[in-house]
Amino acid sequence: MMRVENSVLVLVDVQERLLPAMHGSEALVASLDRLLRGAAALQVPTLVTEQIPAKLGPTVSSLLAAAGGRPVIPKSTFSCAGEEAFMAELRSLGRTRILLCGIEAHVCVYQTACDLLDAGYGVDVAADAVASRDPDNRRIALDRLARVGVGVTGVEMALFELQRVASGDAFRELLKIVK
């Protein structure tokens, strides 16, 4: 299970020029916003990546703000794990469980999940916080991820799994976020 003390959220490549092509982009942004704000309320660190930002633009500004303004890690590999700067930052956090969200589900999210599994991390993906241009590709990615051992969860499920108890300031904040 994910726990606050062992988890990190990774926002994968939700960039200005890429996002509009995603199927269900408005619902995706709403889910990502809830997940990012929830992670912040729970004090779960967030890493943010951008795929070739010179071509695909920066991370959507509202999501970057919700992520707490952490430095963005640029990459040219599809898998975040293929970028040494990402892996160094991940190792520096000392966390063993990764919660993935972002785009595209069947390319960068999928390859990142598989590589992180191979590296010994526990990996979960928030199904309602990932997208692809073609919804069939998203479905195929989620099916394959589940088959290779990635936990498939949802934004609300993940946040309450991290919270674990129905009390405290973080719980009250989560209720505001998910309602």
GIZIQUI-V514308 format. One line per field, one symbol per residue. burial: 1 if it has 9 or more other C-alpha atoms within 8 Angstrom, else 0. A space follows every 50 residues. Layout:
burial: ???
This chain:
burial: 01110111111111110110011010011011111111111101111111 11100111110011011001001110011111100110010000101111 11111111111111111000111111111111101011011100110001 11111001111110000001111100100
